[in-house]
């Protein structure tokens, strides 16, 4: 372990836990998608989850805001445990933003209405206040001029940036990204990654499932490598890309790099 | 011949895209031997059918005065002649709102001058062909008029088309509306149809007056109202925008009830009772309810709202059980109000918000209670009208009234049923599936009989139900099952990602359903829902079988039993077919326009 790594590890250890998964298991019928996963994400940390498709990385982050229900183990988000209690789920969801591979913007609402919807109805903000905030956020993701358009009129990259703005409008403590650039044309990937890098620099706690190795190397504080529902290895980018411990990690990286 | 198909006929550049009519005919109708044969065969069949239809319409036995004389009967049945001003006022109210709505929502038909030209040419050709196919018994006036109409429209059509060679001069809705109104008025003022009329069910000769002459002036006023209110709607729409549209939407929910139960029915309110009972009850629910709602609609009061709502709901359900066994007396409308209030309290946390939102919730509740209690009181009060036959609604007014309210009531019921059917909770799913499948497995006529004959036997003691209300209830229950299936189709088309995105933002189930899922599902369901609305409109003719006097019953049995027109069924049936067709076709056309407009708005 290098000195820089050690410093980071100590720094992280001193911060609060934002997400704590302990022994999380999940079955889809007979298929076990998660096999006792232990992961901890610290405050203001950017954690990138890597792994081949079907390794359970999407399932893991979908469990964190209860889009999937885990059957064993426990998940704490900002100190609140995820159980069947609807109130806890609603509270966690309003504090955790999520960006999907397929954007999932609401096609019947204009861009600005997409962004203000949750602040108005969940946070009970006034319409005016929510719209001001929405314009600010759209400027931050670089598309204030598209506010009155409908999602169907935007490019994929623009749609994904609106989706990020929509999540940020709830002022979340944590942002989850589920392969945010996988459905994009290559020329649009950069614009979305730029927004995400910007967010990371701003100190947002982020958990990102992605295949963008450049992003992982540049932005991530720590990487998690998963395979067939298990966490194989956790470490800093430097550790991962220079001298990974496990053979499975080496094989995966050699295939993808 | 076959060479023609090979030549490119529609070059892609816009300027030479227009083909002359002759070219069009050659390319589309006679491009090949088989195409030519098809054209000839199907033209022959069409002309044959038209000829047969004309033969029916103008056969020796067909007496069209049976229709023109009975126009009033067909429209309003036995409505007292001295009260007929009420019908005109009702029509004026509805048309005023229609004009304002068309203006406020900026409905544009997208009708170009070029298309008008083509339609006129089509009308002209059709009139001339009809003239050629007329049977020998057809009256001479019809022949002359067909030729006049044919020639005039042909010439006008060609001239109009010249004025818009590129087919891009769009006419505003106001222009189209004025054109239709003027045509209608011209017919009304020029053609003296109908020699006498019906007064209180007795056929009387009114020498010197015709049906046309007695309705000329009111119709003129009505049409001026439509055209003017459309203009006003546009202007007001610009100034007031959303609030005008909200007011109009509210009118379309309660306005027609106002028309039917107050203007047409003219209830004789017992004012002493109204002041001592009805108004205090309405005030208690309205103001007390508003205070409670204002309190629980504050952010963070979710738990309180749920607890209060649950208690109220339990109390309301208990009231209904008590009513069934007759444990203690309570006005039916109090029971209904309690139930509605409980549901609203349960739903309100989902739409809680800042003070302006809370004020809107409270204000909306007061308004809803005022309308609701006033309407219930009006319905439960005897009518002052002296009508010889029992139903005060009949003819076209009955058809439209029942159809409109069945659509309006069965739509929310259908949405609820479809949501229940796709719910995760098995109890809702089983109940709603059972309801839908049972109703869809039973013919409408059976449901109507059940409600009009058997329902009164099942009702609690002391509660009656009028024939009209029974028909309305039965038909609504029936139509809701079909509406539910149509909406379910739309619900299935909403992608899973939409649910997940809504969940991930922290929306509650009620918010997710009402703000995200339903708006998308309903948009997809529009064609099917309009199909159902058209079916509802047409099948009102079954009311005849359970005692209503709708268009069909009048045409099929009332008119043929009049001494002057014994056995005259054909003209009446042809006439009401035309009426049904005109309305059903316009509904279908406007739904197509609505769909196109919504699609445009989303993905331009």
Interface residues (C-beta under 8 A of the other chain):
Chain A: X65 X66 X67 X90 X91 X93 X94 X96 X97 X98 X100 X102 X104 X105 X106 X107 X108 X117 X118 X120 X121 X122 X124 X125 X126 X150 X152 X153 X163 X166 X167 X170
Chain B: X299 X350 X351 X352 X353 X354 X356 X357 X495 X497 X498 X500 X501 X502 X503 X504 X505 X506 X507 X508 X511 X515 X516 X519 X520 X523 X601 X602 X603 X604
